[in-house]
Amino acid sequence: MKPEPSSLPASLREPHTDLVAAWDWEFDAEFLSILSEECARAGIRFRSVARDDIVTLADGLKSRAMTLGVFLDRTAPDEEPHQKLLAAVLESGAQIVNHPDHVRRAADKATMHLELLTKGIDVPYTIIVSPYSERKEIHLSLTELSRLGRPFIIKPANTTGGGTGVIMGAETLKEVIESRQHHKRDKYLLQERIVPAVVEGKRAWFRVFHVCGLILPCWWDDLTHIYTAFEEGQMDRCGLKPLLTITKAIAEVCRLDFFSTEIALAESGRFTPVDYVNEICDMRVQSIHGDGVPDGVVRMICARLAAFAALHTHG
C-alpha cells in the first residue's frame, strides 16, 4: 500500500500539519503508509513529501503560508533541494527528527566510539587511524595490530550505507594501508571482531530501535540479516535487559530521537555495541521484504512517532 501522494498543491494547502515526513527512497512507501494510519488513529494531520514537492514545501514554510509541528527527515542530508527544505524547517522552529547537527555528529563512528568509551560503554577494542589525506604513513606496530586479534574489521568513520568500505575479515597491515586510500579524507577504525554467543538457538546479535524514548530490540542475524521479533518474556528469560540500558546510554550520547544500534552478546558474556548509530533506519517491512523489519515493530515505531507529534503539537 502506497503512502498518500504528496502532490503539494492539494495535500499541503492546509495552513498547519502536525507531522510531515520528507522522503526520497522508494522503499519507504509501506512505512509511510503505516505512519499515515497511526497518525489518523492519533487524530493528527500527516503529510508525506516526496522529492518533487520539497521546493514547494520549503517555499510555503519560508513565506509562512504554512506551519508544521514535527518534521521527520528521511532524505539524503547533503543534497539539494533537501538543504533548502532543512533550512526552512529550522527557521520555522518545528521539532526535527533527527536534528541535522546531531545527525552529523552521530554519523562519525570515530567520534561516537570515543564518546561511548568515555561514558563507560563496553565498546570493541578499536584503533582509530588518521585520514590518508592528512598522513600517508601509518604508524602502527605489529604488536598494536595483534591486540585486535584475527580476523579484524576495517571501517571508514563516516562512509555510510550498506557497509560501504567495510572489510569484515581483515588479516594484515597491508589491507589497512590499502583500505585508507579508498576514502582518503576519512578516518578509519580498526576494530576487534565480536563472535556472538548462541542463545535459544539464535546468534545473540541484535538490532535495537530507539524512537522518541521507546526502545524496541529485535534479534538480527549478522550473517543472514534476517530479523526475528522477541517473544513475550524472552528478554527476562534470556537475561537480555542490558540491551535496553546500553541503547538508552547511546541515545544520551548521540542525542538522536530515532535511530538503531547493533549490539552483540559475545561468547565471553560481554554486551557490546558493534555498529553504534544508524541515523536513518531501514524501515522496509518483513511481510514484503524478507530481510525487512518485523511488521509489528514497524507499526510500534510509527505509533510512537505519531504520539510524539501529537504530544508536541497538542500537549
N, C-alpha and C positions, 0 to 999 in steps of 0.2 A: 504494500500500500504506500503510495507516494504522499509526501507532505503537501499541504495546501500550496498551490503555486503562488509565488510571491510577485506577481505582476503588479508592480508598485502603484500604478495609477488607481487600482481598485483596492488592493489589500492594505496599503499604508496611508489611506486617505483619512482615517480616524486621527484625531489630534494626539491621542495617547495610547501607547501599547505597553503592557506590563512586562512582557518578556519578548525580546527579539533575538533570534538566532541567525547569525550570518554564517554561511557555509559555501564551500567550493569543491566538495568531494562527493561524487555521485553516490557513494556507498553510505552516505549519511541519511539517505531518504527514509529508510524504515525507522531509524532512531528519531528523526524529526516528526514523523507521523505519530509515534508513540508519545513524544513530548507534547504534541498538539492535543492529544486525547487527555493527557494528565493535566494540562493547563485548563482545558474545558471542565474537567472534573473539579479543579480547584477554584473555578469561577473567575479566572483571569484571562486577559486578552493576550494572545500569542500570535506572532508572525515569524515565518522563516524567510530569509532574504538571500537569494542566490546571487551569483556573480553579476549578472546583467542589471540587477536592481541596486547595487551597492552605491553607485554615484548618486542616484536619485534619493536614496535614504540619507546619505551624507548631506546633501543639499537641503533636505527637509529639516534635518536637525540643526544645521547651521543657520537657517533662516528662522528657526523657532516655529515653523509651521506644524511641527510635531514634536512630541517628547516620548521618552521611554523610561521604564523603571530599571530593568536589568537587561544587560547585553551579554549574550553568550557568544563568544568568539570562537568559531570553528574554522577559521581561514588561515592561510599561509601568512604569517605576520609581516614578512618583509617585502610583500608585493603590492604594487598598485593595482586596483584602486583601494585596496584594503587600508593602506596607510591614511588615505583621506578620510575614510569612514571612521577609523580609530581615533583620529584627531577630533572629529566632530562629536563622537561619543564622549571622549574625555572632557571636551569643552562643555557638553550638556550636563555633566555631573551625574550621569547614570552609573549604577553599580556594574562593574565589568567582571565577568567570569571567563577567563582569568585576566587580572590586570597585566598589561604588557611589560611593566617594569619587573614584576615578579616572574613572568614567563622567561624573559631574557636571562635573569639570574639563575633560575632553576634549570634552564637548558644547558648550562655549563656543568658538565659532570665533575670537573676538577674542583670547582667552587663548592658544589654540593658535597663532594667527598670530604673536603676539609671541614666544612661546617657541621656535617653529621658526626665526624670524628670528634670534633670539639664538644659536641652535645653528648658524647658518650655512647653513641650507637655503634654496635659491633659490625663495622663495615669490613669488606675483604681487604687483606693486605694489598697495598697499592703503591706503585711508584709513578709519580707524575713527571712527565718529560716535557721540556720546553718546546715551543714550535720550531720546526726546521728553519723557517724564515728568520728566526732570531739567533739560532745557534745550530750550525750544520753538524758539528761534532756532538757526540753523545758521551757524557762522562758517566758510565755505568759499568761497574766491575762485575765480573762473573759471580763473585760472592753475593753481591746485591741481587743479581738476577736469579741466583739459585734459591733465594728466600721465597720467590714466587711459586716454586715448585714447577713441575712439568706434567701436562701442558699448562700454559698460562694464557691469559686473554689480553689482546691489544685492542684498544678502542679510542677513537678520537673524542675529545672532550665536548665538542659542540655539534658535530655532524649527527643529524637525527634522521629517522625514517627507515624502518625495516632492517635495522642492523647494518646500515651502510658504513663501510670502512672497518667493521669489527672483524677481528681474527680470533676465533674461539680456541684453536688448538695450536698456538704458537709454541715453539720449542727452542729457538735460537736468538742470539743477539742480532744476527743478520736480518731476521724478519722484522725486528724492531726498527733497525736502520732503514730498511726499505719502506716500511709502512708510513713512517713520518713524512715521506716525500709525496704521499698521495694527497694529504691535506696540509700543505706546508705552513699555513698560518695558524694552525690549530695545535693546542696542547694534546698530548697523548697520555692515556692511563694504561699502565701495565698492571694487570690485576690477577691475583690468585684465582684459580678455578675452584668453585664450590661444588662438591659432589653431594647431592641431596640424599637424605635418608629415604627409606620406603616406609610409608605409614598406611596401614589398611590397604595394602596392595597398590598404592599410588606413590609416584615420586613426590616428595614433600617440597614441591615448588609451587609458589602461589603468586597470583596477581591480585593485588588488593586495590580496590577503588575507594577514593576519598571524594565525597561530593557534599560540600557545604556542611561539614561536620559529621556526616554519616559515613561509616566505614563498612565496606562490603567486600569480604575476602572470597576468592574463588580458588579452587585447585587449578593449576595451569601447567600442563606437562611441557617442560622446556625442550623436549625432543620433538614432540608431535604438534605442539602449540594448540592443543585441544583443552578447552575449559571444562570443568565439572563443578556444578554448584554444590555448596555444602549441604549435607543432610542435617536435619534438626538434631541438635545435641552433639554433633560431631566435633565442634570446636572444643567443648569441655572434655569430651571423651578422649580426644587425642592430645590434649594439652597444648592447644594452638592459640590461646589467648594473647601471647606475645605479638601476634600479627597485628592486633588492634593497637597495642601500646606503641609499637615501633612506627606504625603508619601515622598515628597521632603526632609522634615526635617529628617525623618527616614533614608533616603538614605545618608544624610550628616553624620549621626551618625554611621551607620553600615558600610559604605564605600563599599557596595556590588554593582556590576553592574547589577545583575539580581536577583531579589527576589520578594516575595509577602508579603503583610501585611494584617491583618484583622482589619477593622475599623467599629465601630458601631456608629450610631446616636441614642443616648439614648432618652428616653421619656422626659427627662429634657431639651433636646436641645444640650447636650454635644456631640461633635465628639470625640470619644475615641478609640485609638488603643487597641485592646484586645488580639491579638496574634502578637507580634511586628515584627518578621522577620522569614520568611520561606525561608531558604537559597538555597534549591533545590526545585523548583516549580514542582508540579504535572502537566504535560503537556498533559495528555490524552485528546483527542478531544471529544466534546459533541456528534457529529454525530455517534460515535461508542460506547462511554461510557456515559450513561445518566447523571452521575454526573461529567462529564469532563468539560473542559474549552470551551466556545463557539469557534467554528472553526475559525470565523473571527478574534477573539482576538489572537488565536494561530498563525494565519498567520501574523498578525501585529507584534507579538513578533519575529517571525522568520525573517521577513523583516528587523526589526531593528537590530537584531544580524548580519545579512548579511551586512547591511550598515555599522555597526560598524567595522566589519572585513575589508571591502573594504576601509574604511577611514584609518584604522590603517596601512594596507598593502600598499595602493597606494596613500594615501593622497588625 
